[in-house]
Amino acid sequence: MSFEVGSGEDNRGGVTLGERLLRAADGLGVVLPEHEGPWRGTAVYVDAKLNRRVWVRPTDEQRRTFWVYLQSDGRCLAGGSTTDPAEVVRAVVAWTGGAGLAGTREQAPCIEFRPWALAHEREPLGAVELAWCRRLDGIHMPPMNRFPRVHALLAAAYAQPVLRRLMPVTSHFNLGFSTSITVNGPTTRVGPMIWPHDEGFYGVRNRGELLARFETPEEAVAFVAAVLPEGIGAAR
């Protein structure tokens, strides 16, 4: 078991992030799980049997507030922020100890999650549906809550049945589509990409070449859906 987390120090007497969490754990009378790393300035606690991780990182150099993210099978399902190191420790211990989302939130009220995460916990969603849910959920968490045009584009694309069956591929807020659930390289991309910030419009581009610009995301996704190859199926 390792408690060395990152290499930076905060302004509280030269105490590292890992040491602060260790002290909080000692005060609660609990033991933190194994730490994975090293990650500079970030704590990653792991339960290998459950394939769960908790990422903890400070929001500023003074480490007055902490972001906490809960992962399962490499996918982030929930998160939140708190100023209380003890609450961080309770979230870590609960999640890596096998508690569900609701149970973890009972121990650490800062943890938030959306309905799709609970549904996925009860019965795992398919890879494509899960990818869409996670991207659409970004509007509720920083920094994506500062980009309404990006969220509007994702929502419009998800409303198109032919696009909803494909894997969403995002790059610099631009949205493309893939026929593969595991490989998002150029050979699996299908159709053009949509740029939500294209000189004030939703631009549709193929390898950077402008095909059209639209005022609304609905128009842009309709254009992309219309130019997809006939008979295209779901990503697999």
C-alpha positions as CSV (number, residue, x, y, z in Angstrom):
1,M,0.0,0.0,0.0
2,S,1.4,3.4,-1.0
3,F,0.4,6.8,0.3
4,E,2.8,8.9,-1.8
5,V,0.6,10.9,-4.1
6,G,2.1,13.4,-6.5
7,S,5.2,15.4,-5.9
8,G,3.8,18.9,-5.2
9,E,3.2,20.5,-1.9
10,D,0.4,22.7,-0.9
11,N,0.4,25.8,1.3
12,R,-0.5,24.0,4.5
13,G,2.9,23.4,6.1
14,G,4.4,21.5,3.1
15,V,1.9,18.7,3.3
16,T,1.3,16.7,0.1
17,L,-2.1,15.7,-1.1
18,G,-1.5,12.1,-0.2
19,E,-0.5,13.0,3.3
20,R,-3.6,15.1,3.9
21,L,-5.8,12.2,2.7
22,L,-3.8,9.8,4.9
23,R,-4.2,12.0,7.9
24,A,-8.0,12.2,7.2
25,A,-8.2,8.5,6.9
26,D,-6.3,8.0,10.2
27,G,-8.8,10.4,11.9
28,L,-11.7,8.3,10.6
29,G,-10.0,5.1,11.6
30,V,-10.1,3.7,8.1
31,V,-7.4,2.4,5.7
32,L,-7.1,3.8,2.2
33,P,-6.8,1.3,-0.6
34,E,-3.8,0.8,-2.9
35,H,-2.7,3.9,-4.8
36,E,-1.9,3.8,-8.5
37,G,0.6,6.1,-9.9
38,P,2.6,8.2,-9.6
39,W,0.4,11.0,-11.0
40,R,1.7,14.5,-10.3
41,G,-0.7,16.3,-8.0
42,T,-3.4,13.6,-8.4
43,A,-4.4,10.6,-6.2
44,V,-5.7,7.5,-7.9
45,Y,-7.0,4.8,-5.5
46,V,-7.7,1.4,-6.9
47,D,-9.5,-1.9,-6.2
48,A,-8.2,-4.3,-8.8
49,K,-10.7,-7.0,-8.0
50,L,-13.7,-4.8,-8.7
51,N,-11.8,-2.8,-11.4
52,R,-12.7,0.4,-9.7
53,R,-10.8,3.6,-9.3
54,V,-11.2,6.9,-7.5
55,W,-9.4,9.9,-8.9
56,V,-8.8,12.8,-6.6
57,R,-7.3,16.1,-7.7
58,P,-7.2,19.6,-6.2
59,T,-8.9,22.5,-8.0
60,D,-6.2,25.0,-7.1
61,E,-2.7,25.2,-5.9
62,Q,-3.8,25.7,-2.3
63,R,-5.8,22.4,-2.4
64,R,-8.7,23.9,-0.7
65,T,-11.2,22.1,-2.8
66,F,-11.0,18.6,-4.3
67,W,-12.6,17.0,-7.3
68,V,-13.5,13.4,-6.9
69,Y,-14.3,11.0,-9.8
70,L,-15.6,7.5,-9.5
71,Q,-14.6,5.0,-12.3
72,S,-15.8,1.5,-13.0
73,D,-14.2,-0.6,-15.7
74,G,-12.4,2.5,-16.9
75,R,-15.5,4.6,-17.3
76,C,-16.3,7.6,-15.1
77,L,-19.8,7.2,-13.6
78,A,-20.0,10.0,-11.0
79,G,-18.1,12.8,-9.4
80,G,-18.2,15.9,-7.3
81,S,-16.2,18.4,-5.3
82,T,-15.7,19.1,-1.7
83,T,-13.5,21.1,0.7
84,D,-13.5,18.3,3.3
85,P,-10.6,15.7,3.0
86,A,-12.6,13.4,5.2
87,E,-15.4,13.3,2.7
88,V,-12.9,12.5,0.0
89,V,-11.7,9.5,2.1
90,R,-15.2,8.3,2.8
91,A,-15.9,8.3,-1.0
92,V,-12.7,6.5,-1.7
93,V,-13.3,3.8,0.9
94,A,-17.0,3.3,0.0
95,W,-16.5,3.1,-3.8
96,T,-13.4,0.9,-3.7
97,G,-15.0,-1.2,-1.0
98,G,-17.9,-2.2,-3.3
99,A,-20.6,0.3,-2.4
100,G,-23.0,1.3,-5.2
101,L,-23.4,4.8,-6.5
102,A,-26.2,5.6,-4.0
103,G,-24.3,4.0,-1.1
104,T,-21.2,6.0,-1.9
105,R,-23.2,9.2,-2.0
106,E,-24.6,8.3,1.4
107,Q,-21.1,8.3,2.7
108,A,-20.0,11.3,0.7
109,P,-22.9,13.7,-0.3
110,C,-20.7,15.6,-2.7
111,I,-20.9,12.7,-5.2
112,E,-23.3,13.4,-8.0
113,F,-24.5,11.1,-10.8
114,R,-27.2,11.1,-13.5
115,P,-30.0,8.6,-14.1
116,W,-28.1,6.8,-16.9
117,A,-25.3,5.9,-14.4
118,L,-27.8,4.2,-12.1
119,A,-29.3,2.3,-15.1
120,H,-25.8,1.2,-16.1
121,E,-25.1,0.0,-12.6
122,R,-28.3,-2.1,-12.6
123,E,-27.7,-3.5,-16.1
124,P,-24.7,-2.4,-18.2
125,L,-25.5,-0.3,-21.2
126,G,-24.2,-1.1,-24.6
127,A,-20.9,0.5,-25.5
128,V,-22.5,2.9,-28.0
129,E,-25.3,4.0,-25.7
130,L,-22.9,4.4,-22.8
131,A,-20.6,6.6,-24.9
132,W,-23.5,8.9,-25.9
133,C,-24.8,9.1,-22.3
134,R,-21.4,10.1,-21.0
135,R,-20.9,12.8,-23.6
136,L,-24.4,14.2,-23.2
137,D,-23.9,14.2,-19.5
138,G,-20.9,16.6,-19.8
139,I,-23.2,19.6,-19.8
140,H,-23.8,19.1,-16.1
141,M,-20.2,19.1,-15.1
142,P,-17.4,21.6,-15.6
143,P,-15.7,22.4,-17.9
144,M,-18.3,21.3,-20.5
145,N,-21.1,23.2,-18.9
146,R,-19.5,26.3,-20.4
147,F,-20.1,25.2,-24.0
148,P,-23.8,25.1,-24.7
149,R,-23.3,24.9,-28.5
150,V,-21.3,21.6,-28.0
151,H,-24.1,20.1,-25.9
152,A,-26.8,21.2,-28.4
153,L,-24.9,19.5,-31.2
154,L,-24.6,16.2,-29.2
155,A,-28.3,16.3,-28.3
156,A,-29.3,16.9,-32.0
157,A,-27.0,14.1,-33.2
158,Y,-28.4,11.7,-30.6
159,A,-31.9,12.5,-31.8
160,Q,-31.0,11.2,-35.3
161,P,-31.6,7.4,-35.2
162,V,-28.9,6.6,-37.8
163,L,-26.3,8.7,-36.0
164,R,-27.3,7.4,-32.5
165,R,-26.3,3.9,-33.6
166,L,-22.8,5.0,-34.4
167,M,-20.0,5.7,-31.9
168,P,-19.6,9.4,-31.2
169,V,-16.0,10.7,-31.8
170,T,-15.1,14.0,-30.4
171,S,-12.0,16.1,-31.0
172,H,-11.6,19.8,-29.9
173,F,-15.4,19.9,-29.4
174,N,-15.9,18.7,-33.0
175,L,-18.2,15.7,-33.5
176,G,-17.6,12.8,-35.8
177,F,-18.9,9.2,-36.0
178,S,-17.3,5.7,-36.1
179,T,-18.5,2.3,-37.1
180,S,-16.3,0.7,-34.4
181,I,-16.9,0.6,-30.7
182,T,-13.2,0.1,-29.9
183,V,-11.2,1.7,-32.7
184,N,-11.8,5.4,-33.6
185,G,-9.0,5.7,-36.1
186,P,-9.4,7.1,-39.7
187,T,-10.3,3.7,-41.2
188,T,-13.4,3.4,-39.0
189,R,-14.7,7.0,-39.4
190,V,-17.8,7.5,-41.4
191,G,-19.2,10.7,-42.9
192,P,-18.0,14.2,-42.3
193,M,-17.4,15.9,-38.9
194,I,-19.5,18.8,-37.5
195,W,-17.7,21.8,-36.0
196,P,-19.9,23.7,-33.5
197,H,-17.7,26.7,-33.5
198,D,-17.2,27.4,-37.2
199,E,-17.2,31.2,-37.5
200,G,-20.5,31.4,-35.6
201,F,-22.1,28.5,-37.5
202,Y,-22.2,24.7,-37.3
203,G,-19.8,23.7,-40.0
204,V,-19.8,20.4,-41.7
205,R,-16.3,19.4,-42.9
206,N,-14.7,16.4,-44.5
207,R,-11.0,16.2,-43.5
208,G,-11.0,19.9,-42.9
209,E,-12.7,20.8,-46.2
210,L,-15.8,22.8,-45.7
211,L,-18.9,21.2,-47.2
212,A,-21.6,23.5,-45.6
213,R,-22.5,25.7,-42.7
214,F,-25.7,25.8,-40.9
215,E,-27.3,28.1,-38.2
216,T,-28.7,25.2,-36.2
217,P,-27.3,21.9,-35.0
218,E,-30.4,20.1,-36.2
219,E,-29.7,21.2,-39.8
220,A,-26.1,20.1,-39.6
221,V,-26.8,16.6,-38.3
222,A,-29.6,16.2,-40.9
223,F,-27.0,17.0,-43.6
224,V,-24.6,14.4,-42.2
225,A,-27.2,11.7,-41.8
226,A,-28.2,12.3,-45.5
227,V,-24.7,11.8,-46.9
228,L,-23.9,8.6,-44.9
229,P,-23.5,5.4,-47.0
230,E,-26.7,3.6,-47.6
231,G,-27.4,0.6,-45.4
232,I,-25.0,1.6,-42.7
233,G,-25.6,-0.3,-39.5
234,A,-24.8,0.1,-35.8
235,A,-21.2,0.4,-34.6
236,R,-19.7,-2.9,-33.5
